[in-house]
Amino acid sequence: MLKKVLGTITTRFIIAILTLAMVLINARVLGPEKVGTISLVILAITIIQLLNSFVGGSALIYLVPRLELIKLLIPAYLWALFTAVAGTGLLSVFQLFPKDLVIHIHIIPEGYFRHVMLLSMLLSLASVNFMILMGQERIKSYNTITVLQMICMFGMIMTCFFVFHQRDVSAYLESLYVSYTFSFLMGFWMILPSVKKATPGGMKAVLKEIFHFGSIMQMGNILQFLNYRVSYYFIEIFLNRAAVGIYSVGVQLSESMWLLAKSIHMVQYTRISNEDDPQYAVRLTLNLLKITFLLTFICLVLVLLLLNLFFPLIFKPAFHEVLSIMLALSSGILIFSISIILSPYFSGTGKPMHNTISAAIGLVFTLAFSLIFIPRIGLMGAAWAATLAYSAATFYQMIVFVKKANVSFSDFLLRKKDILLIVDEIRVFLKKDK
């Protein structure tokens, strides 16, 4: 498992570096308003991806070891196509406020309907392949595709910006088309050898299992996504599109601190899903949680210090609030790294409802405090609302974990033996690698 974790961390690190470079370059080349438009387009695509994940999401990771692959793949692909078309159509007519009010916004920015539909279709199909690879514990294959996808995207953006001098939103969209198409085709090629002719019958039971398990897990993901991003819409309503661009840069840079936690999350979930020992799941979760929290704290401090030193060299004056946003988000980012590690425990042991409840609690906090803070203190209000929401969601999961796993809150403390255990695991891995 350590080899998979280290491989995933390396992958996430490469992706984080490329993502950071794209965020900084987009900010300098496009400016706040165009970055805001890109953020809202990506937001619409992600909403449709969440609908797709009711069938083609993380439930597949849990079900792949338990059911025939072809019986999962066909409904997942069909659902991906359906949600891309129906979801885009639904979002195109939906507004947060009626037209007769002074304030109203479109979920899909005007003029981007076709792009949102096609890009969400490609991403949803690619995501199905990713979930199947994860369910098969083919972490290396998954990591390879995600790195190559990001390299494709980065290369395309650089080509559009600096070779063809295409300095608008279309350059970013073209890079998405290339990278999403590449990731779908490569993922399909990797899972194709595993696809075998299905045994007759049983499809109805498979569909029932997919929707039952997927709906519980995905409802939590949808609520969590809204917890992450619904503030973008409030910012556009109460402030403007350029403010969305500024805030989104601060959020993306802050969330890059979850690199380690999300890398471990993926491997942890696949391991727990394929393991029947409940005590192993508890021990694994506690050990990973402690080391993740410590390393996230170290990364957060280092990044904030570096940005404070070099901020004027990196950002234009229009983005001067980014560092303040990151500081306001920092405690919430750190606390939520615990939630990222607790979530696979609940999902992998068949108790995803607790992740859903946690996300619902966070969303209530986000909605309440965004409405209170954003009109009064602007972007900093959005950041403080997010921090309060992350904290509330995490504390709920910690309380439930203590009860379900039969541990105490003192077990969350990092001890010397925990560090020694990680060091020993690394030593064993290095010896085997040699």
DOROKOL-232356 format. One record per residue (C-alpha): chain; x, y, z. Coordinates in steps of 0.02 Angstrom, whole numbers. Last residue first. Example, Ala and Ser with C-alpha at 12.3 -4.5 7.8 and 13.67 -1.06 7.14 Angstrom:
2
("A"; (684; -53; 357));
("A"; (615; -225; 390));
This chain:
434
("A"; (810; -107; -201));
("A"; (624; -73; -197));
("A"; (601; -201; -60));
("A"; (728; -112; 50));
("A"; (647; 57; 14));
("A"; (474; -9; 59));
("A"; (535; -84; 222));
("A"; (619; 80; 268));
("A"; (461; 179; 224));
("A"; (354; 65; 334));
("A"; (479; 83; 477));
("A"; (471; 273; 464));
("A"; (280; 268; 465));
("A"; (281; 158; 621));
("A"; (410; 269; 705));
("A"; (297; 420; 678));
("A"; (149; 329; 754));
("A"; (256; 267; 900));
("A"; (305; 446; 941));
("A"; (125; 499; 960));
("A"; (6; 601; 853));
("A"; (-157; 634; 943));
("A"; (-315; 563; 864));
("A"; (-317; 420; 990));
("A"; (-350; 551; 1126));
("A"; (-523; 574; 1051));
("A"; (-565; 398; 1105));
("A"; (-591; 240; 1002));
("A"; (-738; 122; 981));
("A"; (-738; 133; 792));
("A"; (-922; 181; 782));
("A"; (-922; 303; 928));
("A"; (-757; 391; 895));
("A"; (-793; 392; 709));
("A"; (-962; 475; 739));
("A"; (-884; 616; 841));
("A"; (-743; 640; 715));
("A"; (-866; 646; 570));
("A"; (-968; 782; 656));
("A"; (-811; 883; 695));
("A"; (-760; 878; 512));
("A"; (-923; 951; 446));
("A"; (-921; 1092; 574));
("A"; (-740; 1138; 536));
("A"; (-762; 1140; 347));
("A"; (-917; 1250; 364));
("A"; (-831; 1375; 481));
("A"; (-682; 1388; 361));
("A"; (-797; 1410; 211));
("A"; (-892; 1552; 294));
("A"; (-726; 1635; 339));
("A"; (-672; 1628; 156));
("A"; (-837; 1696; 90));
("A"; (-829; 1839; 215));
("A"; (-652; 1879; 161));
("A"; (-720; 1899; -15));
("A"; (-843; 2035; 34));
("A"; (-859; 2098; 213));
("A"; (-1044; 2140; 230));
("A"; (-1131; 2063; 79));
("A"; (-1017; 1910; 93));
("A"; (-1035; 1882; 282));
("A"; (-1219; 1849; 318));
("A"; (-1272; 1760; 159));
("A"; (-1108; 1664; 157));
("A"; (-1131; 1623; 342));
("A"; (-1299; 1537; 320));
("A"; (-1263; 1450; 156));
("A"; (-1092; 1385; 207));
("A"; (-1150; 1329; 380));
("A"; (-1297; 1233; 305));
("A"; (-1179; 1160; 176));
("A"; (-1059; 1097; 309));
("A"; (-1199; 1009; 402));
("A"; (-1258; 930; 240));
("A"; (-1080; 871; 201));
("A"; (-1069; 786; 371));
("A"; (-1238; 704; 347));
("A"; (-1183; 637; 177));
("A"; (-1018; 574; 247));
("A"; (-1116; 486; 385));
("A"; (-1229; 406; 254));
("A"; (-1076; 323; 175));
("A"; (-1080; 179; 301));
("A"; (-1028; 28; 196));
("A"; (-855; 3; 272));
("A"; (-766; 85; 126));
("A"; (-881; 236; 127));
("A"; (-863; 270; 314));
("A"; (-675; 241; 320));
("A"; (-651; 332; 153));
("A"; (-727; 490; 231));
("A"; (-613; 496; 383));
("A"; (-458; 540; 280));
("A"; (-538; 687; 188));
("A"; (-620; 741; 351));
("A"; (-451; 758; 437));
("A"; (-387; 867; 292));
("A"; (-540; 974; 334));
("A"; (-454; 1043; 488));
("A"; (-305; 1106; 389));
("A"; (-410; 1186; 251));
("A"; (-522; 1267; 381));
("A"; (-372; 1341; 471));
("A"; (-299; 1406; 307));
("A"; (-456; 1484; 231));
("A"; (-433; 1656; 309));
("A"; (-248; 1654; 265));
("A"; (-288; 1601; 87));
("A"; (-413; 1742; 65));
("A"; (-285; 1867; 130));
("A"; (-158; 1802; 3));
("A"; (-282; 1818; -141));
("A"; (-337; 1996; -100));
("A"; (-203; 2079; -210));
("A"; (-268; 1994; -368));
("A"; (-294; 2155; -467));
("A"; (-116; 2207; -421));
("A"; (-44; 2073; -538));
("A"; (16; 1914; -459));
("A"; (181; 1819; -453));
("A"; (315; 1950; -420));
("A"; (208; 2045; -294));
("A"; (171; 1882; -200));
("A"; (353; 1826; -180));
("A"; (382; 1837; 8));
("A"; (203; 1814; 67));
("A"; (181; 1674; -58));
("A"; (333; 1584; 12));
("A"; (272; 1600; 192));
("A"; (97; 1542; 147));
("A"; (166; 1392; 53));
("A"; (281; 1341; 196));
("A"; (147; 1354; 330));
("A"; (21; 1255; 228));
("A"; (147; 1120; 184));
("A"; (193; 1094; 368));
("A"; (10; 1087; 421));
("A"; (-32; 965; 282));
("A"; (114; 855; 339));
("A"; (50; 847; 518));
("A"; (-132; 818; 470));
("A"; (-85; 681; 347));
("A"; (26; 592; 474));
("A"; (-114; 586; 600));
("A"; (-254; 537; 481));
("A"; (-153; 398; 399));
("A"; (-122; 312; 565));
("A"; (-302; 332; 624));
("A"; (-376; 271; 460));
("A"; (-265; 118; 448));
("A"; (-301; 67; 627));
("A"; (-489; 85; 603));
("A"; (-493; -6; 435));
("A"; (-386; -147; 507));
("A"; (-509; -163; 649));
("A"; (-652; -185; 525));
("A"; (-566; -333; 437));
("A"; (-654; -367; 270));
("A"; (-532; -279; 153));
("A"; (-563; -235; -30));
("A"; (-663; -77; 8));
("A"; (-534; -29; 142));
("A"; (-391; -38; 15));
("A"; (-486; 55; -122));
("A"; (-534; 192; 0));
("A"; (-358; 210; 72));
("A"; (-280; 224; -101));
("A"; (-397; 365; -150));
("A"; (-390; 456; 17));
("A"; (-199; 448; 26));
("A"; (-184; 556; -130));
("A"; (-326; 666; -69));
("A"; (-239; 699; 97));
("A"; (-69; 731; 18));
("A"; (-132; 856; -110));
("A"; (-251; 939; 12));
("A"; (-137; 1092; 16));
("A"; (-188; 1120; -167));
("A"; (-354; 1173; -91));
("A"; (-277; 1337; -38));
("A"; (-209; 1379; -212));
("A"; (-376; 1335; -292));
("A"; (-473; 1436; -163));
("A"; (-366; 1592; -182));
("A"; (-379; 1583; -372));
("A"; (-568; 1556; -359));
("A"; (-585; 1711; -249));
("A"; (-502; 1824; -378));
("A"; (-603; 1754; -523));
("A"; (-767; 1764; -428));
("A"; (-724; 1946; -385));
("A"; (-706; 1980; -572));
("A"; (-882; 1914; -601));
("A"; (-960; 2038; -477));
("A"; (-1004; 2072; -293));
("A"; (-1169; 2018; -213));
("A"; (-1232; 1902; -349));
("A"; (-1061; 1850; -417));
("A"; (-999; 1815; -241));
("A"; (-1158; 1719; -199));
("A"; (-1131; 1611; -352));
("A"; (-951; 1573; -307));
("A"; (-1009; 1534; -127));
("A"; (-1093; 1377; -194));
("A"; (-920; 1303; -225));
("A"; (-850; 1195; -85));
("A"; (-1010; 1165; 17));
("A"; (-1102; 1138; -146));
("A"; (-973; 1004; -187));
("A"; (-996; 926; -16));
("A"; (-1185; 919; -39));
("A"; (-1161; 838; -208));
("A"; (-1033; 715; -139));
("A"; (-1147; 666; 5));
("A"; (-1290; 635; -116));
("A"; (-1168; 536; -217));
("A"; (-1132; 408; -83));
("A"; (-1313; 371; -44));
("A"; (-1364; 373; -227));
("A"; (-1221; 261; -280));
("A"; (-1261; 124; -156));
("A"; (-1442; 110; -206));
("A"; (-1420; 158; -389));
("A"; (-1282; 31; -420));
("A"; (-1366; -107; -319));
("A"; (-1531; -86; -410));
("A"; (-1442; -86; -577));
("A"; (-1351; -248; -530));
("A"; (-1514; -330; -473));
("A"; (-1596; -287; -639));
("A"; (-1447; -351; -736));
("A"; (-1451; -523; -652));
("A"; (-1478; -619; -812));
("A"; (-1356; -710; -927));
("A"; (-1169; -709; -887));
("A"; (-1081; -558; -959));
("A"; (-947; -571; -1092));
("A"; (-782; -504; -1027));
("A"; (-711; -329; -1004));
("A"; (-542; -336; -917));
("A"; (-443; -314; -1079));
("A"; (-543; -153; -1115));
("A"; (-496; -68; -950));
("A"; (-333; 10; -1013));
("A"; (-395; 59; -1186));
("A"; (-547; 142; -1110));
("A"; (-436; 243; -993));
("A"; (-326; 300; -1138));
("A"; (-476; 353; -1242));
("A"; (-561; 445; -1098));
("A"; (-402; 532; -1040));
("A"; (-359; 593; -1216));
("A"; (-533; 661; -1248));
("A"; (-532; 753; -1081));
("A"; (-359; 828; -1115));
("A"; (-396; 890; -1291));
("A"; (-568; 961; -1253));
("A"; (-505; 1043; -1092));
("A"; (-363; 1129; -1185));
("A"; (-489; 1197; -1309));
("A"; (-591; 1269; -1165));
("A"; (-439; 1360; -1094));
("A"; (-401; 1441; -1261));
("A"; (-585; 1485; -1285));
("A"; (-579; 1592; -1127));
("A"; (-468; 1723; -1209));
("A"; (-287; 1766; -1250));
("A"; (-255; 1667; -1410));
("A"; (-78; 1720; -1451));
("A"; (-59; 1568; -1569));
("A"; (110; 1518; -1497));
("A"; (106; 1596; -1323));
("A"; (-72; 1579; -1261));
("A"; (-140; 1438; -1369));
("A"; (19; 1334; -1359));
("A"; (36; 1362; -1171));
("A"; (-144; 1307; -1146));
("A"; (-119; 1151; -1253));
("A"; (39; 1101; -1160));
("A"; (-46; 1122; -991));
("A"; (-195; 1017; -1045));
("A"; (-90; 878; -1116));
("A"; (22; 877; -962));
("A"; (-135; 868; -854));
("A"; (-201; 719; -951));
("A"; (-31; 634; -945));
("A"; (-30; 649; -755));
("A"; (-208; 587; -738));
("A"; (-179; 440; -854));
("A"; (-22; 380; -767));
("A"; (-101; 395; -594));
("A"; (-248; 286; -644));
("A"; (-133; 155; -718));
("A"; (-25; 155; -561));
("A"; (-178; 142; -448));
("A"; (-241; -16; -531));
("A"; (-337; -65; -373));
("A"; (-473; -144; -482));
("A"; (-598; -23; -406));
("A"; (-478; 119; -447));
("A"; (-469; 66; -630));
("A"; (-659; 56; -635));
("A"; (-675; 229; -557));
("A"; (-556; 303; -687));
("A"; (-651; 225; -833));
("A"; (-814; 299; -770));
("A"; (-727; 468; -749));
("A"; (-675; 468; -932));
("A"; (-857; 449; -985));
("A"; (-910; 590; -868));
("A"; (-768; 704; -927));
("A"; (-811; 681; -1110));
("A"; (-996; 713; -1082));
("A"; (-961; 862; -968));
("A"; (-852; 937; -1104));
("A"; (-986; 915; -1237));
("A"; (-1129; 988; -1133));
("A"; (-1028; 1131; -1056));
("A"; (-958; 1181; -1225));
("A"; (-1129; 1184; -1307));
("A"; (-1206; 1292; -1169));
("A"; (-1062; 1418; -1160));
("A"; (-1142; 1575; -1234));
("A"; (-1218; 1640; -1073));
("A"; (-1130; 1576; -916));
("A"; (-1209; 1412; -858));
("A"; (-1291; 1433; -686));
("A"; (-1369; 1593; -751));
("A"; (-1380; 1741; -634));
("A"; (-1515; 1853; -561));
("A"; (-1512; 2014; -460));
("A"; (-1637; 2151; -506));
("A"; (-1781; 2030; -488));
("A"; (-1902; 1997; -631));
("A"; (-1783; 1872; -705));
("A"; (-1805; 1749; -562));
("A"; (-1656; 1711; -448));
("A"; (-1534; 1565; -447));
("A"; (-1573; 1529; -627));
("A"; (-1611; 1364; -713));
("A"; (-1645; 1356; -899));
("A"; (-1468; 1309; -952));
("A"; (-1445; 1200; -798));
("A"; (-1583; 1081; -852));
("A"; (-1521; 1068; -1030));
("A"; (-1344; 1037; -970));
("A"; (-1405; 900; -854));
("A"; (-1512; 817; -987));
("A"; (-1372; 808; -1115));
("A"; (-1225; 765; -1001));
("A"; (-1336; 661; -886));
("A"; (-1393; 548; -1027));
("A"; (-1220; 518; -1099));
("A"; (-1147; 475; -929));
("A"; (-1297; 364; -889));
("A"; (-1266; 263; -1046));
("A"; (-1082; 242; -1000));
("A"; (-1122; 187; -821));
("A"; (-1261; 70; -878));
("A"; (-1139; -20; -996));
("A"; (-988; -23; -878));
("A"; (-1068; -101; -724));
("A"; (-1138; -255; -808));
("A"; (-978; -269; -910));
("A"; (-874; -273; -750));
("A"; (-963; -418; -666));
("A"; (-998; -379; -482));
("A"; (-908; -379; -313));
("A"; (-732; -311; -344));
("A"; (-807; -175; -458));
("A"; (-944; -128; -332));
("A"; (-847; -20; -207));
("A"; (-747; 73; -339));
("A"; (-906; 88; -443));
("A"; (-990; 179; -297));
("A"; (-856; 313; -325));
("A"; (-947; 382; -475));
("A"; (-1026; 317; -635));
("A"; (-1203; 284; -571));
("A"; (-1246; 431; -457));
("A"; (-1081; 502; -522));
("A"; (-1163; 569; -679));
("A"; (-1262; 695; -576));
("A"; (-1100; 752; -494));
("A"; (-1019; 768; -665));
("A"; (-1162; 882; -714));
("A"; (-1120; 996; -567));
("A"; (-935; 986; -614));
("A"; (-970; 1048; -789));
("A"; (-1068; 1195; -719));
("A"; (-925; 1239; -598));
("A"; (-797; 1225; -738));
("A"; (-899; 1354; -836));
("A"; (-913; 1464; -680));
("A"; (-725; 1457; -649));
("A"; (-687; 1496; -831));
("A"; (-800; 1650; -821));
("A"; (-711; 1708; -663));
("A"; (-542; 1686; -746));
("A"; (-608; 1796; -886));
("A"; (-659; 1930; -759));
("A"; (-500; 1922; -653));
("A"; (-368; 1940; -789));
("A"; (-331; 1829; -940));
("A"; (-142; 1823; -956));
("A"; (-84; 1853; -776));
("A"; (-221; 1754; -689));
("A"; (-217; 1616; -819));
("A"; (-28; 1601; -796));
("A"; (-44; 1588; -607));
("A"; (-185; 1461; -612));
("A"; (-97; 1363; -749));
("A"; (66; 1354; -650));
("A"; (-28; 1300; -494));
("A"; (-116; 1164; -594));
("A"; (51; 1104; -665));
("A"; (128; 1099; -491));
("A"; (-26; 1015; -417));
("A"; (-29; 884; -554));
("A"; (154; 842; -523));
("A"; (122; 833; -336));
("A"; (-34; 729; -362));
("A"; (64; 602; -462));
("A"; (203; 595; -333));
("A"; (74; 575; -196));
("A"; (-10; 436; -296));
("A"; (154; 342; -316));
("A"; (193; 364; -132));
("A"; (21; 298; -84));
("A"; (33; 152; -205));
("A"; (205; 104; -139));
("A"; (142; 120; 39));
("A"; (0; 0; 0));
